[in-house]
Amino acid sequence: MMLCVPMFVGAQTLTFTDHEPMGNMRTQVTRQFFRLVEQESKGRIRIDHHWNGELSSSYDAYETVREGTKADMATVVPEYDSQRMPLHQLFKSFLAGPSGEAQVALIRKAYKTIPELTEELHHAGIHPVLVATGYPVGFYSREPMADLNALKEQTWRTASFWHISYLENAGATNKRIPWGERVSDSLRSGAIDGIMVNIDSGWDIGAHRAAPHLLVSQELWLGHIYLVAMNLDRWNALPPKDKRAIERAASKTYKAMGKTMDESYEQMLQQLSNEGCTVRRLTHEEVSDFVTNVRQSEVQERWVKEKESESTADVRRVFEKLRSLVQHAHRGTVPLCS
């Protein structure tokens, strides 16, 4: 049965932009969030949503929402604006972490207990109304790999500066190639041996056809943050009852998000298998060994010291708080938020 939400005369419309097409796991979660916003506000808020980069590319989304002219809200990826959001880069520094409900709980707890994260966004002129992540990272390779030790002396492609350091510490060479067809071409030609990327992005470019061997684990959580962010002035101008409606909608979205993530992950692996990709799930011990072997702690400490030398406020305190949360969550000790 379809639930119809009456629209009030004079209801305010918030314009939203996303760089991805409607229909994948994350965008479906975002769309459901908007339905809930309209329901919880009893029609006082309407979301005019635009997808597939119609109003802004992923790299321009932050500026688009900060300016607030073309859009009131946007999906903002902090990794693409590291100068304005340095503290948010810490999420992706952790190779391993929780999945599903535990991952959602971790993200929510991080924003509740580390106020510097929201303060950083407010200083940048935006307010987070929903925080989501994506699929875990995977290793697509042209040839079968017995384990991640096989990365040594191979040539790979990844994008994150964290992951580049980890690949290099594993003994691989990283080759910088713009994302898209050129990556697929490089896999087909043998210019690279594989790619380290979130598994859905590999699927999107057909990486599994040229690199049909995938090593993956839900513990390789990626830590790629997607913020549904609102222009800060627009947020501050909302009546308290509308802010509360948005927060209730977010809470309901979070409660369903973990299950959606788990189900979508299994569906994605099944799709890859159906198309001939050999999928092997790494064990917990293999993931733990990889984190140790690529010297994650050393890379993190070096980055924190760099930011301290640049006078990045609160970076060590935020890193230590987030590290504690990730470690506890990975052991299953972070309680779900209400």
C-alpha positions as CSV (number, residue, x, y, z in Angstrom):
1,M,0.0,0.0,0.0
2,M,1.4,3.4,-1.0
3,L,1.6,6.0,1.8
4,C,0.6,9.4,0.6
5,V,2.0,12.4,2.4
6,P,-0.2,15.5,2.1
7,M,1.8,18.5,0.9
8,F,1.1,21.7,2.8
9,V,0.5,24.9,1.0
10,G,3.8,26.8,1.4
11,A,5.8,23.7,2.0
12,Q,9.5,24.4,1.6
13,T,11.5,22.6,-1.1
14,L,15.1,21.5,-0.5
15,T,17.1,20.8,-3.7
16,F,19.5,17.9,-3.5
17,T,22.2,16.7,-5.9
18,D,24.1,13.4,-6.1
19,H,26.9,12.4,-8.5
20,E,25.7,8.8,-8.9
21,P,22.7,7.5,-10.7
22,M,19.6,6.5,-8.7
23,G,19.4,2.7,-8.1
24,N,22.6,1.5,-6.4
25,M,22.7,0.6,-2.7
26,R,23.7,4.0,-1.3
27,T,21.4,6.1,-3.5
28,Q,18.4,3.9,-2.7
29,V,19.2,4.4,1.0
30,T,19.3,8.2,0.4
31,R,16.1,8.1,-1.5
32,Q,14.4,6.3,1.4
33,F,15.7,8.9,3.8
34,F,14.0,11.6,1.7
35,R,10.7,9.7,1.8
36,L,11.0,9.6,5.5
37,V,11.8,13.3,5.8
38,E,8.6,14.1,3.9
39,Q,6.7,11.7,6.1
40,E,8.2,12.9,9.4
41,S,7.7,16.6,8.5
42,K,4.1,15.8,7.6
43,G,4.6,17.3,4.2
44,R,6.2,20.5,5.4
45,I,9.5,19.6,3.6
46,R,9.7,18.4,0.1
47,I,13.0,17.1,-1.5
48,D,13.7,17.9,-5.1
49,H,16.3,15.3,-5.8
50,H,18.7,15.2,-8.8
51,W,21.0,12.3,-9.6
52,N,23.9,11.3,-11.9
53,G,25.7,14.6,-11.6
54,E,22.8,16.6,-13.1
55,L,23.6,19.6,-10.9
56,S,27.1,18.9,-9.7
57,S,29.9,16.4,-10.1
58,S,31.3,14.5,-7.1
59,Y,34.4,16.8,-7.0
60,D,32.3,20.0,-7.1
61,A,29.6,18.9,-4.7
62,Y,31.1,20.5,-1.6
63,E,31.3,23.9,-3.3
64,T,27.8,23.5,-4.7
65,V,26.2,23.0,-1.3
66,R,28.4,25.5,0.5
67,E,27.4,28.2,-2.0
68,G,23.7,27.0,-1.7
69,T,22.7,28.5,-5.0
70,K,22.0,25.5,-7.2
71,A,21.4,23.1,-4.3
72,D,20.6,23.1,-0.6
73,M,21.9,19.6,-0.1
74,A,24.4,17.4,-1.8
75,T,26.3,14.1,-1.3
76,V,29.7,15.3,-0.3
77,V,32.7,13.0,-0.2
78,P,35.3,14.5,2.2
79,E,38.1,12.6,0.5
80,Y,37.7,15.0,-2.4
81,D,38.2,18.1,-0.3
82,S,40.9,17.0,2.1
83,Q,42.2,20.6,2.7
84,R,38.9,21.7,4.2
85,M,38.1,18.4,5.9
86,P,41.4,16.9,7.0
87,L,40.0,15.2,10.1
88,H,37.6,13.2,8.0
89,Q,40.5,11.7,6.1
90,L,41.2,9.6,9.2
91,F,38.3,7.2,8.5
92,K,39.9,5.7,5.5
93,S,43.2,5.2,7.2
94,F,41.8,2.1,8.8
95,L,42.0,-0.9,6.5
96,A,39.8,-3.1,8.7
97,G,36.7,-2.4,10.6
98,P,33.2,-3.5,11.3
99,S,30.4,-4.2,8.7
100,G,26.6,-3.9,8.6
101,E,24.9,-2.7,11.7
102,A,28.2,-2.5,13.6
103,Q,29.6,-0.2,11.0
104,V,26.5,2.1,11.1
105,A,26.8,2.2,14.9
106,L,30.5,3.1,14.7
107,I,29.8,6.0,12.3
108,R,27.0,7.3,14.4
109,K,29.0,7.0,17.6
110,A,31.9,8.8,16.0
111,Y,29.9,11.8,15.2
112,K,28.2,11.8,18.7
113,T,31.4,11.4,20.7
114,I,33.9,13.3,18.5
115,P,32.4,16.8,18.2
116,E,35.4,18.0,16.2
117,L,34.0,16.1,13.2
118,T,30.8,18.1,13.0
119,E,32.7,21.3,14.0
120,E,35.0,20.8,11.0
121,L,32.0,20.5,8.7
122,H,30.3,23.6,10.2
123,H,33.6,25.5,9.8
124,A,33.4,24.5,6.1
125,G,29.8,25.8,5.8
126,I,27.9,22.5,5.7
127,H,25.9,20.4,8.2
128,P,25.6,16.5,8.0
129,V,22.0,15.3,8.0
130,L,22.9,11.7,7.1
131,V,26.2,9.8,7.0
132,A,26.6,6.7,4.9
133,T,29.4,4.5,3.7
134,G,29.7,2.1,0.8
135,Y,30.8,-1.4,-0.1
136,P,34.1,-2.8,1.3
137,V,37.3,-2.7,-0.7
138,G,38.4,-5.6,-2.8
139,F,41.4,-6.7,-4.8
140,Y,40.6,-7.5,-8.5
141,S,43.5,-9.2,-10.2
142,R,44.3,-10.4,-13.7
143,E,45.8,-13.6,-12.4
144,P,44.9,-15.7,-9.4
145,M,46.5,-14.7,-6.1
146,A,46.9,-17.2,-3.3
147,D,46.8,-14.3,-0.8
148,L,47.7,-10.7,-0.4
149,N,51.4,-11.5,-0.1
150,A,51.3,-11.9,-3.9
151,L,51.0,-8.1,-4.3
152,K,54.8,-8.0,-4.0
153,E,56.5,-6.7,-7.2
154,Q,53.2,-6.3,-9.0
155,T,51.8,-3.1,-10.5
156,W,48.4,-2.0,-9.2
157,R,46.1,1.0,-9.3
158,T,44.3,2.6,-6.4
159,A,43.3,6.1,-5.6
160,S,43.3,6.9,-1.9
161,F,46.6,8.2,-0.6
162,W,46.2,5.8,2.3
163,H,45.8,2.8,0.1
164,I,48.7,3.9,-2.1
165,S,50.9,3.8,1.0
166,Y,49.6,0.4,2.0
167,L,50.1,-1.1,-1.5
168,E,53.6,0.2,-1.6
169,N,54.4,-1.2,1.8
170,A,53.1,-4.5,0.5
171,G,55.8,-4.4,-2.1
172,A,53.6,-3.3,-5.0
173,T,54.0,-0.3,-7.4
174,N,51.0,2.0,-7.7
175,K,50.3,3.4,-11.2
176,R,48.2,6.6,-11.4
177,I,45.5,6.2,-14.0
178,P,42.3,8.3,-14.3
179,W,39.3,6.3,-13.2
180,G,37.0,4.9,-15.9
181,E,37.7,3.2,-19.2
182,R,41.4,3.8,-19.0
183,V,41.6,1.6,-15.9
184,S,39.7,-1.1,-17.8
185,D,42.0,-0.7,-20.8
186,S,45.1,-1.0,-18.5
187,L,43.8,-4.2,-17.0
188,R,43.0,-5.7,-20.4
189,S,46.5,-4.8,-21.8
190,G,48.4,-5.9,-18.8
191,A,49.7,-2.5,-18.0
192,I,48.5,-3.1,-14.4
193,D,48.1,-6.4,-12.6
194,G,45.0,-5.4,-10.6
195,I,43.1,-2.7,-8.8
196,M,42.3,-2.1,-5.1
197,V,38.9,-0.5,-5.0
198,N,35.4,-0.8,-3.5
199,I,33.9,-3.8,-5.1
200,D,30.9,-2.0,-6.7
201,S,33.2,0.5,-8.5
202,G,35.1,-2.4,-9.9
203,W,31.8,-3.8,-11.1
204,D,30.7,-0.5,-12.6
205,I,33.7,-0.4,-15.0
206,G,33.6,-4.1,-15.7
207,A,36.9,-4.8,-14.0
208,H,35.9,-8.3,-13.3
209,R,36.0,-9.1,-17.0
210,A,39.7,-8.3,-17.4
211,A,40.6,-9.1,-13.8
212,P,38.3,-12.0,-12.9
213,H,39.9,-12.9,-9.6
214,L,38.7,-11.1,-6.5
215,L,40.0,-11.2,-2.9
216,V,37.5,-9.6,-0.6
217,S,36.3,-9.4,3.0
218,Q,33.6,-7.4,4.7
219,E,36.3,-6.5,7.3
220,L,38.0,-4.4,4.6
221,W,35.5,-1.7,5.3
222,L,36.9,1.0,3.1
223,G,36.0,3.9,5.4
224,H,34.7,5.9,2.5
225,I,32.3,8.5,4.0
226,Y,29.4,9.9,2.0
227,L,27.8,12.9,3.7
228,V,24.3,14.0,2.8
229,A,25.1,17.6,3.7
230,M,23.0,20.7,3.9
231,N,24.1,24.3,3.5
232,L,24.8,25.4,7.0
233,D,22.8,28.7,6.7
234,R,19.9,26.7,5.3
235,W,20.1,24.3,8.2
236,N,20.2,27.0,10.8
237,A,17.2,28.7,9.2
238,L,15.0,25.7,9.5
239,P,12.4,25.7,12.3
240,P,13.2,23.4,15.2
241,K,10.3,21.1,14.4
242,D,11.7,20.6,10.9
243,K,15.2,19.9,12.2
244,R,13.7,17.3,14.5
245,A,11.8,15.7,11.6
246,I,15.0,15.4,9.6
247,E,16.8,13.8,12.6
248,R,13.9,11.3,13.2
249,A,14.1,10.4,9.5
250,A,17.8,9.9,9.7
251,S,17.4,7.7,12.8
252,K,14.9,5.4,11.0
253,T,17.2,5.3,8.0
254,Y,20.2,4.2,10.1
255,K,18.1,1.4,11.7
256,A,17.6,-0.2,8.3
257,M,20.9,0.7,6.8
258,G,23.0,-2.2,8.2
259,K,20.8,-4.9,6.9
260,T,20.7,-3.2,3.5
261,M,24.5,-3.1,3.4
262,D,24.8,-6.8,4.3
263,E,22.2,-7.9,1.7
264,S,23.7,-5.7,-1.0
265,Y,27.2,-7.0,-0.4
266,E,26.0,-10.6,-0.8
267,Q,24.1,-9.7,-3.9
268,M,27.1,-8.0,-5.4
269,L,29.3,-11.0,-4.8
270,Q,26.7,-13.3,-6.4
271,Q,26.5,-11.0,-9.5
272,L,30.2,-11.1,-9.8
273,S,30.3,-14.9,-9.5
274,N,27.5,-15.2,-12.0
275,E,29.6,-13.3,-14.5
276,G,32.5,-15.7,-14.1
277,C,34.5,-13.8,-11.4
278,T,36.3,-16.1,-9.0
279,V,35.5,-14.7,-5.5
280,R,37.5,-15.7,-2.5
281,R,36.7,-14.3,1.0
282,L,39.8,-13.6,3.0
283,T,39.9,-14.9,6.5
284,H,40.0,-12.7,9.6
285,E,43.6,-13.8,10.1
286,E,44.6,-12.8,6.6
287,V,43.1,-9.4,7.0
288,S,44.8,-8.9,10.3
289,D,48.1,-10.0,8.9
290,F,47.7,-7.6,5.9
291,V,47.0,-4.6,8.3
292,T,50.2,-5.5,10.2
293,N,52.4,-6.2,7.1
294,V,51.5,-2.9,5.4
295,R,52.5,-1.0,8.6
296,Q,49.1,0.8,9.0
297,S,50.0,2.3,12.4
298,E,53.3,3.7,11.1
299,V,51.6,5.3,8.1
300,Q,48.9,6.8,10.3
301,E,51.4,8.2,12.8
302,R,53.4,9.8,10.0
303,W,50.3,11.5,8.6
304,V,49.2,12.7,12.0
305,K,52.6,14.2,12.6
306,E,52.5,15.9,9.2
307,K,49.2,17.5,10.1
308,E,50.4,18.6,13.5
309,S,53.3,20.3,11.8
310,E,50.8,22.1,9.6
311,S,48.9,23.2,12.8
312,T,45.8,21.1,12.0
313,A,43.8,21.5,15.1
314,D,42.8,18.5,17.2
315,V,44.2,15.9,14.7
316,R,45.9,13.7,17.3
317,R,42.9,13.8,19.7
318,V,40.5,12.9,16.9
319,F,42.8,10.1,15.6
320,E,43.1,8.5,19.1
321,K,39.4,8.7,19.7
322,L,38.5,7.3,16.3
323,R,41.2,4.5,16.6
324,S,39.7,3.5,19.9
325,L,36.2,3.3,18.4
326,V,37.3,1.3,15.4
327,Q,39.2,-1.1,17.5
328,H,36.3,-1.7,19.9
329,A,33.8,-1.9,17.0
330,H,35.9,-4.4,15.2
331,R,35.7,-6.6,18.3
332,G,31.9,-6.0,18.4
333,T,31.8,-3.8,21.5
334,V,30.4,-0.6,20.2
335,P,26.7,-0.4,21.2
336,L,24.1,0.6,18.6
337,C,23.0,4.2,18.9
338,S,19.3,4.9,19.6
